[in-house]
Protein backbone atom coordinates (compact mmCIF):
# COMPACT_ATOMS: atom_id res chain seq x y z
CA UNK A 1 0.00 0.00 0.00
CA UNK A 2 1.35 3.41 -0.90
CA UNK A 3 2.22 5.61 2.04
CA UNK A 4 0.33 8.91 1.98
CA UNK A 5 2.75 11.80 1.66
CA UNK A 6 2.86 13.94 4.78
CA UNK A 7 1.57 17.45 4.16
CA UNK A 8 4.36 20.02 4.46
CA UNK A 9 4.04 22.60 7.22
CA UNK A 10 3.31 26.15 6.16
CA UNK A 11 5.78 28.93 6.83
CA UNK A 12 3.52 30.46 9.48
CA UNK A 13 3.01 27.09 11.20
CA UNK A 14 6.75 26.36 11.32
CA UNK A 15 7.62 29.77 12.74
CA UNK A 16 4.79 29.73 15.29
CA UNK A 17 5.81 26.32 16.62
CA UNK A 18 9.41 27.49 16.96
CA UNK A 19 8.32 30.67 18.76
CA UNK A 20 6.02 28.78 21.10
CA UNK A 21 8.88 26.52 22.26
CA UNK A 22 10.60 29.64 23.61
CA UNK A 23 7.64 30.76 25.75
CA UNK A 24 9.24 29.88 29.09
CA UNK A 25 6.96 30.70 32.06
CA UNK A 26 4.99 33.52 30.43
CA UNK A 27 1.20 33.18 30.20
CA UNK A 28 -0.16 32.60 26.71
CA UNK A 29 -1.85 36.01 26.61
CA UNK A 30 1.25 37.91 27.76
CA UNK A 31 3.42 35.96 25.35
CA UNK A 32 0.97 36.71 22.54
CA UNK A 33 1.36 40.48 23.02
CA UNK A 34 5.13 40.01 23.33
CA UNK A 35 5.47 37.98 20.11
CA UNK A 36 2.95 39.92 18.01
CA UNK A 37 4.71 43.17 18.88
CA UNK A 38 7.92 41.78 17.39
CA UNK A 39 6.03 40.39 14.37
CA UNK A 40 4.58 43.88 13.87
CA UNK A 41 8.10 45.37 13.93
CA UNK A 42 9.29 42.82 11.40
CA UNK A 43 6.43 43.47 8.97
CA UNK A 44 6.59 47.25 9.42
CA UNK A 45 10.29 47.05 8.55
CA UNK A 46 9.72 44.83 5.52
CA UNK A 47 7.21 47.32 4.16
CA UNK A 48 9.45 50.26 5.05
CA UNK A 49 12.51 48.77 3.32
CA UNK A 50 10.49 47.94 0.20
CA UNK A 51 9.23 51.52 -0.02
CA UNK A 52 12.69 52.92 0.78
CA UNK A 53 14.26 50.93 -2.08
CA UNK A 54 11.47 52.07 -4.36
CA UNK A 55 12.23 55.71 -3.56
CA UNK A 56 16.01 55.26 -3.90
CA UNK A 57 15.47 53.94 -7.41
CA UNK A 58 13.11 56.71 -8.47
CA UNK A 59 13.26 60.39 -9.24
CA UNK A 60 12.03 60.99 -5.67
CA UNK A 61 15.19 59.61 -4.03
CA UNK A 62 15.89 63.00 -2.44
CA UNK A 63 12.79 62.45 -0.29
CA UNK A 64 13.83 59.02 1.00
CA UNK A 65 13.83 60.24 4.60
CA UNK A 66 10.57 62.18 4.47
CA UNK A 67 7.76 60.37 6.39
CA UNK A 68 5.05 61.79 4.12
CA UNK A 69 6.43 59.79 1.15
CA UNK A 70 5.84 56.61 3.14
CA UNK A 71 2.48 57.55 4.55
CA UNK A 72 1.07 58.19 1.06
CA UNK A 73 1.65 54.46 0.38
CA UNK A 74 0.21 53.40 3.73
CA UNK A 75 3.69 52.55 5.06
CA UNK A 76 5.01 53.55 8.50
CA UNK A 77 8.20 55.60 8.49
CA UNK A 78 10.89 54.02 10.69
CA UNK A 79 13.96 55.80 12.00
CA UNK A 80 17.20 53.82 12.33
CA UNK A 81 16.69 52.65 15.98
CA UNK A 82 13.21 51.29 15.22
CA UNK A 83 14.14 49.23 12.15
CA UNK A 84 14.22 45.45 12.36
CA UNK A 85 17.82 45.39 11.12
CA UNK A 86 18.83 47.33 14.23
CA UNK A 87 16.85 45.07 16.56
CA UNK A 88 18.31 41.97 14.92
CA UNK A 89 21.88 43.29 15.15
CA UNK A 90 21.46 43.89 18.90
CA UNK A 91 19.42 40.78 19.74
CA UNK A 92 22.08 39.38 22.08
CA UNK A 93 22.74 42.64 23.92
CA UNK A 94 21.68 42.71 27.60
CA UNK A 95 19.54 45.79 26.98
CA UNK A 96 17.61 44.38 23.99
CA UNK A 97 14.29 44.72 25.84
CA UNK A 98 14.86 48.43 26.38
CA UNK A 99 15.90 48.82 22.73
CA UNK A 100 12.62 47.25 21.54
CA UNK A 101 10.58 49.52 23.83
CA UNK A 102 12.52 52.53 22.51
CA UNK A 103 11.82 51.37 18.94
CA UNK A 104 8.08 51.44 19.58
CA UNK A 105 8.35 54.84 21.28
CA UNK A 106 10.09 56.17 18.17
CA UNK A 107 7.50 54.62 15.85
CA UNK A 108 4.62 56.24 17.73
CA UNK A 109 6.38 59.60 17.65
CA UNK A 110 6.80 59.49 13.86
CA UNK A 111 3.43 57.86 13.12
CA UNK A 112 0.69 59.61 15.15
CA UNK A 113 -2.01 57.13 14.05
CA UNK A 114 -0.23 54.49 16.16
CA UNK A 115 0.00 56.66 19.26
CA UNK A 116 -0.98 54.60 22.32
CA UNK A 117 -1.38 51.42 20.27
CA UNK A 118 1.99 49.69 20.57
CA UNK A 119 3.16 47.51 23.50
CA UNK A 120 5.69 49.99 24.91
CA UNK A 121 7.07 48.89 28.27
CA UNK A 122 6.58 45.12 28.13
CA UNK A 123 10.01 44.24 26.72
CA UNK A 124 12.40 45.90 29.17
CA UNK A 125 10.69 44.22 32.14
CA UNK A 126 10.11 40.83 30.54
CA UNK A 127 10.69 37.60 32.46
CA UNK A 128 11.80 35.87 29.25
CA UNK A 129 15.46 34.74 29.60
CA UNK A 130 17.93 36.70 27.45
CA UNK A 131 18.98 33.71 25.34
CA UNK A 132 15.33 32.90 24.55
CA UNK A 133 14.65 36.54 23.68
CA UNK A 134 17.50 36.41 21.16
CA UNK A 135 16.27 33.08 19.77
CA UNK A 136 12.76 34.48 19.40
CA UNK A 137 14.08 37.41 17.35
CA UNK A 138 16.00 34.92 15.18
CA UNK A 139 12.82 32.88 14.55
CA UNK A 140 10.74 35.91 13.63
CA UNK A 141 13.53 37.06 11.33
CA UNK A 142 12.77 33.99 9.17
CA UNK A 143 9.54 35.66 8.02
CA UNK A 144 10.48 36.82 4.53
CA UNK A 145 8.41 37.29 1.37
CA UNK A 146 9.29 35.17 -1.66
CA UNK A 147 7.60 33.96 -4.85
CA UNK A 148 5.39 31.61 -2.83
CA UNK A 149 4.71 34.16 -0.08
CA UNK A 150 4.22 37.64 -1.58
CA UNK A 151 4.24 40.49 0.93
CA UNK A 152 0.51 41.34 0.80
CA UNK A 153 -0.45 37.71 1.40
CA UNK A 154 2.28 37.00 3.96
CA UNK A 155 1.33 39.79 6.37
CA UNK A 156 -2.26 38.64 6.69
CA UNK A 157 -1.51 34.93 6.81
CA UNK A 158 1.17 35.07 9.50
CA UNK A 159 -0.58 37.60 11.72
CA UNK A 160 -3.92 35.79 11.47
CA UNK A 161 -2.34 32.38 12.07
CA UNK A 162 -0.53 33.64 15.17
CA UNK A 163 -3.71 35.23 16.53
CA UNK A 164 -5.66 32.04 15.94
CA UNK A 165 -3.11 29.82 17.67
CA UNK A 166 -2.67 32.16 20.61
CA UNK A 167 -6.45 32.31 21.02
CA UNK A 168 -6.51 28.51 21.37
CA UNK A 169 -3.57 28.42 23.78
CA UNK A 170 -5.02 31.19 25.97
CA UNK A 171 -8.52 29.66 26.15
CA UNK A 172 -8.00 28.63 29.79
CA UNK A 173 -7.01 32.22 30.56
CA UNK A 174 -10.34 33.49 29.14
CA UNK A 175 -8.68 35.12 26.15
CA UNK A 176 -11.92 36.31 24.58
CA UNK A 177 -10.26 38.55 22.01
CA UNK A 178 -10.74 36.42 18.91
CA UNK A 179 -13.76 35.08 17.02
CA UNK A 180 -12.90 32.05 14.83
CA UNK A 181 -12.68 32.92 11.13
CA UNK A 182 -15.30 30.35 10.13
CA UNK A 183 -17.95 32.17 12.21
CA UNK A 184 -16.95 35.65 11.04
CA UNK A 185 -17.00 34.46 7.43
CA UNK A 186 -20.57 33.22 7.86
CA UNK A 187 -21.77 36.53 9.33
CA UNK A 188 -20.08 38.56 6.60
CA UNK A 189 -21.48 36.33 3.84
CA UNK A 190 -25.00 36.79 5.21
CA UNK A 191 -25.02 40.58 5.68
CA UNK A 192 -22.70 41.40 2.73
CA UNK A 193 -20.98 44.69 3.76
CA UNK A 194 -20.08 45.95 0.29
CA UNK A 195 -20.07 49.66 1.06
CA UNK A 196 -20.77 52.00 3.94
CA UNK A 197 -19.82 52.23 7.60
CA UNK A 198 -19.12 49.03 9.58
CA UNK A 199 -19.19 48.98 13.38
CA UNK A 200 -18.20 46.51 16.10
CA UNK A 201 -18.99 47.69 19.65
CA UNK A 202 -16.67 45.09 21.24
CA UNK A 203 -14.10 44.63 18.52
CA UNK A 204 -11.50 42.41 20.23
CA UNK A 205 -8.51 42.03 17.90
CA UNK A 206 -10.41 43.50 14.93
CA UNK A 207 -11.18 40.24 13.13
CA UNK A 208 -14.66 41.33 12.02
CA UNK A 209 -13.18 44.27 10.10
CA UNK A 210 -10.47 42.18 8.46
CA UNK A 211 -12.95 39.60 7.18
CA UNK A 212 -15.17 42.41 5.90
CA UNK A 213 -12.28 43.79 3.87
CA UNK A 214 -11.47 40.30 2.59
CA UNK A 215 -15.10 39.83 1.57
CA UNK A 216 -15.19 43.03 -0.44
CA UNK A 217 -11.88 42.28 -2.17
CA UNK A 218 -12.78 38.64 -2.93
CA UNK A 219 -16.01 39.83 -4.59
CA UNK A 220 -14.10 42.38 -6.68
CA UNK A 221 -15.52 45.27 -4.74
CA UNK A 222 -13.67 48.41 -3.70
CA UNK A 223 -12.49 48.30 -0.08
CA UNK A 224 -12.19 52.09 -0.16
CA UNK A 225 -16.00 52.16 -0.12
CA UNK A 226 -16.12 50.86 3.46
CA UNK A 227 -14.96 52.47 6.67
CA UNK A 228 -14.61 50.76 10.03
CA UNK A 229 -15.45 51.93 13.53
CA UNK A 230 -15.00 49.99 16.72
CA UNK A 231 -14.68 50.08 20.46
CA UNK A 232 -12.91 47.87 22.99
CA UNK A 233 -12.76 48.12 26.78
CA UNK A 234 -9.64 46.02 27.40
CA UNK A 235 -6.54 48.25 26.95
CA UNK A 236 -4.24 45.45 25.74
CA UNK A 237 -6.82 44.15 23.27
CA UNK A 238 -7.53 47.70 22.03
CA UNK A 239 -3.82 48.05 21.22
CA UNK A 240 -3.79 44.62 19.60
CA UNK A 241 -6.70 45.60 17.32
CA UNK A 242 -5.03 48.87 16.28
CA UNK A 243 -1.79 47.07 15.40
CA UNK A 244 -3.62 44.21 13.66
CA UNK A 245 -5.48 46.64 11.41
CA UNK A 246 -2.56 49.01 10.93
CA UNK A 247 -0.11 46.35 9.71
CA UNK A 248 -2.67 45.34 7.06
CA UNK A 249 -3.18 48.93 5.96
CA UNK A 250 -6.81 49.08 7.10
CA UNK A 251 -7.76 52.58 8.30
CA UNK A 252 -9.98 52.52 11.35
CA UNK A 253 -11.57 54.60 14.08
CA UNK A 254 -11.46 52.66 17.35
CA UNK A 255 -12.15 55.71 19.48
CA UNK A 256 -9.70 57.92 21.32
CA UNK A 257 -9.09 55.28 23.98
CA UNK A 258 -10.18 51.91 25.30
CA UNK A 259 -13.57 52.41 26.96
CA UNK A 260 -16.76 50.70 28.14
CA UNK A 261 -19.29 50.76 25.30
CA UNK A 262 -22.30 51.28 27.60
CA UNK A 263 -20.82 53.95 29.86
CA UNK A 264 -18.49 55.77 27.47
CA UNK A 265 -19.64 55.35 23.88
CA UNK A 266 -16.77 56.50 21.65
CA UNK A 267 -19.07 56.95 18.64
CA UNK A 268 -22.06 58.51 20.33
CA UNK A 269 -23.58 60.36 17.39
CA UNK A 270 -22.73 57.87 14.65
CA UNK A 271 -25.08 55.59 12.71
CA UNK A 272 -23.85 52.54 10.83
CA UNK A 273 -24.87 50.54 7.76
CA UNK A 274 -23.53 47.26 9.10
CA UNK A 275 -22.82 45.99 12.59
CA UNK A 276 -20.88 42.78 13.18
CA UNK A 277 -20.22 41.73 16.76
CA UNK A 278 -19.41 38.96 19.20
CA UNK A 279 -20.18 40.53 22.61
CA UNK A 280 -19.02 38.87 25.86
CA UNK A 281 -21.55 36.14 26.68
CA UNK A 282 -23.89 36.75 29.64
CA UNK A 283 -21.88 39.69 31.00
CA UNK A 284 -22.86 40.44 34.61
CA UNK A 285 -22.79 43.75 36.51
CA UNK A 286 -22.33 45.74 33.31
CA UNK A 287 -23.91 48.80 34.95
CA UNK A 288 -24.66 50.00 38.48
CA UNK A 289 -28.09 49.25 39.95
CA UNK A 290 -29.27 52.81 39.36
CA UNK A 291 -27.13 53.65 36.33
CA UNK A 292 -28.32 54.19 32.74
CA UNK A 293 -31.99 53.76 33.71
CA UNK A 294 -33.13 56.60 31.44
CA UNK A 295 -30.69 55.88 28.62
CA UNK A 296 -32.12 56.71 25.19
CA UNK A 297 -30.96 53.35 23.82
CA UNK A 298 -33.59 51.49 25.86
CA UNK A 299 -36.45 53.83 24.98
CA UNK A 300 -39.53 51.92 23.83
CA UNK A 301 -38.05 48.54 24.71
CA UNK A 302 -37.27 48.38 28.43
CA UNK A 303 -34.19 48.58 30.66
CA UNK A 304 -31.87 45.55 30.40
CA UNK A 305 -31.18 43.90 33.78
CA UNK A 306 -27.90 44.38 35.65
CA UNK A 307 -27.53 40.59 35.87
CA UNK A 308 -27.02 40.09 32.12
CA UNK A 309 -25.90 42.44 29.33
CA UNK A 310 -27.21 40.36 26.41
CA UNK A 311 -30.17 42.63 25.66
CA UNK A 312 -28.15 45.75 26.44
CA UNK A 313 -25.87 44.79 23.55
CA UNK A 314 -28.87 44.19 21.29
CA UNK A 315 -30.46 47.56 22.06
CA UNK A 316 -27.14 49.39 21.81
CA UNK A 317 -26.59 47.94 18.34
CA UNK A 318 -30.16 48.64 17.27
CA UNK A 319 -29.73 52.29 18.28
CA UNK A 320 -26.68 52.50 16.01
CA UNK A 321 -28.27 51.17 12.80
CA UNK A 322 -28.88 53.48 9.87
CA UNK A 323 -32.58 54.19 9.46
CA UNK A 324 -34.43 51.84 7.08
CA UNK A 325 -31.32 50.07 5.71
CA UNK A 326 -29.05 49.18 8.64
CA UNK A 327 -28.43 45.47 9.37
CA UNK A 328 -26.60 43.72 12.18
CA UNK A 329 -25.21 40.21 12.55
CA UNK A 330 -24.11 39.28 16.06
CA UNK A 331 -23.56 36.33 18.39
CA UNK A 332 -25.17 35.64 21.75
CA UNK A 333 -25.40 32.70 24.12
CA UNK A 334 -28.52 30.60 23.51
CA UNK A 335 -30.02 31.61 26.85
CA UNK A 336 -31.04 34.97 25.35
CA UNK A 337 -33.55 33.22 23.07
CA UNK A 338 -35.98 32.32 25.83
CA UNK A 339 -34.91 34.42 28.83
CA UNK A 340 -37.73 35.56 31.15
CA UNK A 341 -38.45 38.76 33.10
CA UNK A 342 -37.15 42.07 31.78
CA UNK A 343 -35.35 40.33 28.93
CA UNK A 344 -38.56 38.70 27.73
CA UNK A 345 -40.31 42.09 27.68
CA UNK A 346 -37.51 43.55 25.54
CA UNK A 347 -37.57 40.54 23.21
CA UNK A 348 -41.34 40.89 22.80
CA UNK A 349 -40.91 44.55 21.81
CA UNK A 350 -38.16 43.67 19.33
CA UNK A 351 -40.47 41.16 17.65
CA UNK A 352 -43.49 43.48 17.68
CA UNK A 353 -41.34 46.23 16.14
CA UNK A 354 -40.23 43.84 13.38
CA UNK A 355 -36.50 44.03 14.12
CA UNK A 356 -35.53 40.34 14.18
CA UNK A 357 -34.95 38.78 10.76
CA UNK A 358 -33.18 35.48 11.44
CA UNK A 359 -32.14 33.27 14.35
CA UNK A 360 -29.42 30.74 13.52
CA UNK A 361 -28.17 28.13 16.00
CA UNK A 362 -24.48 27.32 15.43
CA UNK A 363 -22.80 23.96 16.07
CA UNK A 364 -21.22 23.45 19.49
CA UNK A 365 -17.45 23.57 20.03
CA UNK A 366 -16.76 26.32 17.53
CA UNK A 367 -15.23 28.66 20.12
CA UNK A 368 -11.86 28.27 21.79
CA UNK A 369 -12.88 29.56 25.22
CA UNK A 370 -16.31 27.95 25.65
CA UNK A 371 -18.13 24.88 24.34
CA UNK A 372 -21.65 26.28 24.84
CA UNK A 373 -24.04 26.48 21.92
CA UNK A 374 -24.25 29.96 20.42
CA UNK A 375 -26.80 31.79 18.28
CA UNK A 376 -26.25 34.12 15.34
CA UNK A 377 -28.90 36.86 15.24
CA UNK A 378 -29.66 38.89 12.11
CA UNK A 379 -31.37 42.16 13.05
CA UNK A 380 -32.70 44.79 10.64
CA UNK A 381 -33.65 48.38 11.28
CA UNK A 382 -36.41 47.68 8.74
CA UNK A 383 -37.52 44.46 7.02
CA UNK A 384 -39.48 46.28 4.32
CA UNK A 385 -38.79 45.54 0.63
CA UNK A 386 -35.67 47.20 -0.74
CA UNK A 387 -32.75 46.76 -3.15
CA UNK A 388 -29.40 45.51 -1.84
CA UNK A 389 -26.13 44.14 -3.22
CA UNK A 390 -25.69 40.36 -3.03
CA UNK A 391 -22.50 38.79 -4.38
CA UNK A 392 -21.85 41.79 -6.60
CA UNK A 393 -25.36 41.98 -8.07
CA UNK A 394 -28.16 44.37 -7.14
CA UNK A 395 -31.17 42.31 -6.02
CA UNK A 396 -34.63 43.03 -4.67
CA UNK A 397 -35.62 41.86 -1.18
CA UNK A 398 -39.27 41.10 -0.45
CA UNK A 399 -41.14 42.60 2.49
CA UNK A 400 -40.29 40.30 5.45
CA UNK A 401 -41.90 42.56 8.03
CA UNK A 402 -44.00 39.83 9.63
CA UNK A 403 -41.64 36.88 9.14
CA UNK A 404 -38.64 35.42 10.98
CA UNK A 405 -36.35 32.70 9.61
CA UNK A 406 -35.12 30.03 12.04
CA UNK A 407 -32.14 27.84 11.17
CA UNK A 408 -30.35 25.06 13.07
CA UNK A 409 -26.80 24.28 11.93
CA UNK A 410 -25.93 21.79 14.66
CA UNK A 411 -25.78 18.90 12.19
CA UNK A 412 -23.27 20.77 10.02
CA UNK A 413 -19.54 21.27 10.43
CA UNK A 414 -16.43 19.14 10.85
CA UNK A 415 -13.59 19.08 13.36
CA UNK A 416 -10.43 20.99 12.45
CA UNK A 417 -6.93 19.72 13.20
CA UNK A 418 -7.11 21.79 16.40
CA UNK A 419 -10.21 19.91 17.58
CA UNK A 420 -12.80 22.67 17.02
CA UNK A 421 -15.85 22.66 14.76
CA UNK A 422 -15.71 24.53 11.46
CA UNK A 423 -18.19 25.01 8.64
CA UNK A 424 -17.04 23.93 5.17
CA UNK A 425 -16.68 26.96 2.90
CA UNK A 426 -15.36 25.19 -0.21
CA UNK A 427 -16.86 22.81 -2.75
CA UNK A 428 -13.90 20.39 -2.54
CA UNK A 429 -11.80 19.22 0.41
CA UNK A 430 -7.99 19.25 0.50
CA UNK A 431 -7.94 15.81 -1.18
CA UNK A 432 -10.04 17.00 -4.11
CA UNK A 433 -13.17 15.21 -2.95
CA UNK A 434 -16.46 17.01 -3.48
CA UNK A 435 -18.17 18.16 -0.29
CA UNK A 436 -21.12 20.29 0.77
CA UNK A 437 -20.17 23.96 0.93
CA UNK A 438 -22.01 24.60 4.19
CA UNK A 439 -21.50 28.37 4.28
CA UNK A 440 -22.91 28.61 0.77
CA UNK A 441 -25.85 26.37 1.76
CA UNK A 442 -26.77 28.63 4.69
CA UNK A 443 -26.33 31.78 2.59
CA UNK A 444 -28.41 30.44 -0.28
CA UNK A 445 -31.19 29.38 2.09
CA UNK A 446 -31.23 32.85 3.69
CA UNK A 447 -31.16 34.73 0.37
CA UNK A 448 -33.84 32.51 -1.16
CA UNK A 449 -36.04 33.21 1.85
CA UNK A 450 -35.51 36.96 1.37
CA UNK A 451 -36.31 36.79 -2.36
CA UNK A 452 -39.58 38.04 -3.89
CA UNK A 453 -39.81 34.53 -5.43
CA UNK A 454 -39.37 32.88 -2.04
CA UNK A 455 -42.46 30.70 -2.46
CA UNK A 456 -40.63 28.97 -5.34
CA UNK A 457 -37.01 29.21 -4.18
CA UNK A 458 -37.33 28.53 -0.45
CA UNK A 459 -38.87 25.64 1.47
CA UNK A 460 -38.95 24.61 5.13
CA UNK A 461 -36.65 21.66 5.80
CA UNK A 462 -37.06 19.48 8.92
CA UNK A 463 -34.13 19.80 11.35
CA UNK A 464 -32.66 22.70 9.31
CA UNK A 465 -34.92 25.69 8.65
CA UNK A 466 -38.40 27.10 9.15
CA UNK A 467 -40.06 30.39 8.21
CA UNK A 468 -42.37 31.55 11.00
CA UNK A 469 -44.81 34.45 11.20
CA UNK A 470 -44.46 36.94 14.05
CA UNK A 471 -48.07 36.18 14.89
CA UNK A 472 -47.14 32.54 15.56
CA UNK A 473 -44.11 33.59 17.63
CA UNK A 474 -46.39 35.75 19.79
CA UNK A 475 -49.22 33.26 20.31
CA UNK A 476 -50.00 31.57 23.65
CA UNK A 477 -48.09 28.44 22.72
CA UNK A 478 -44.82 30.17 21.87
CA UNK A 479 -45.12 33.33 24.01
CA UNK A 480 -42.41 35.29 22.13
CA UNK A 481 -39.75 32.62 22.49
CA UNK A 482 -37.05 32.62 19.82
CA UNK A 483 -35.82 29.09 20.57
CA UNK A 484 -35.61 27.46 17.11
CA UNK A 485 -36.58 23.97 18.35
CA UNK A 486 -40.04 25.35 19.13
CA UNK A 487 -40.57 25.95 15.40
CA UNK A 488 -38.26 23.76 13.31
CA UNK A 489 -39.64 20.27 12.79
CA UNK A 490 -37.50 17.52 14.29
CA UNK A 491 -37.95 13.95 13.12
CA UNK A 492 -38.12 11.19 15.73
CA UNK A 493 -35.53 8.85 14.28
CA UNK A 494 -36.74 6.11 16.63
CA UNK A 495 -39.59 5.73 14.13
CA UNK A 496 -37.05 4.59 11.54
CA UNK A 497 -36.31 1.42 13.55
CA UNK A 498 -37.40 -1.98 12.19
CA UNK A 499 -39.19 -3.08 15.36
CA UNK A 500 -39.61 -6.71 14.31
CA UNK A 501 -35.88 -7.32 13.78
CA UNK A 502 -34.96 -5.09 16.73
CA UNK A 503 -37.21 -7.10 19.10
CA UNK A 504 -35.67 -10.35 17.84
CA UNK A 505 -32.21 -8.94 18.60
CA UNK A 506 -33.27 -7.85 22.09
CA UNK A 507 -34.93 -11.21 22.80
CA UNK A 508 -31.77 -13.04 21.74
CA UNK A 509 -29.59 -10.87 23.98
CA UNK A 510 -31.94 -11.27 26.95
CA UNK A 511 -32.05 -15.08 26.46
CA UNK A 512 -28.26 -15.16 26.52
CA UNK A 513 -28.17 -13.02 29.68
CA UNK A 514 -30.70 -15.29 31.43
CA UNK A 515 -28.69 -18.39 30.47
CA UNK A 516 -25.49 -16.90 31.84
CA UNK A 517 -27.28 -15.86 35.03
CA UNK A 518 -28.65 -19.42 35.49
CA UNK A 519 -25.17 -20.91 34.93
CA UNK A 520 -23.63 -18.52 37.48
CA UNK A 521 -26.31 -19.44 40.02
CA UNK A 522 -25.61 -23.19 39.56
CA UNK A 523 -21.88 -22.62 40.01
CA UNK A 524 -22.51 -20.65 43.18
CA UNK A 525 -24.69 -23.44 44.61
CA UNK A 526 -21.97 -26.02 43.88
CA UNK A 527 -19.39 -23.85 45.60
CA UNK A 528 -21.49 -23.65 48.78
CA UNK A 529 -22.10 -27.43 48.74
CA UNK A 530 -18.35 -27.98 48.44
CA UNK A 531 -17.79 -26.29 51.79
CA UNK A 532 -20.72 -28.07 53.47
CA UNK A 533 -23.35 -25.36 53.07
CA UNK A 534 -25.89 -26.57 50.58
CA UNK A 535 -28.58 -24.15 49.40
CA UNK A 536 -32.09 -25.57 49.64
Beta strands, then each sheet from edge to edge (+ up, - down):
strand 1: 196-200
strand 2: 226-230
strand 3: 252-253
strand 4: 274-278
strand 5: 327-333
strand 6: 356-361
strand 7: 374-380
strand 8: 386-390
strand 9: 393-397
strand 10: 403-408
strand 11: 414-415
strand 12: 421-422
strand 13: 465-469
sheet 1: 3+ 2+ 1+ 4+ 5+ 7- 6+ 10+ 13-
sheet 2: 8+ 9-
sheet 3: 11+ 12-
end
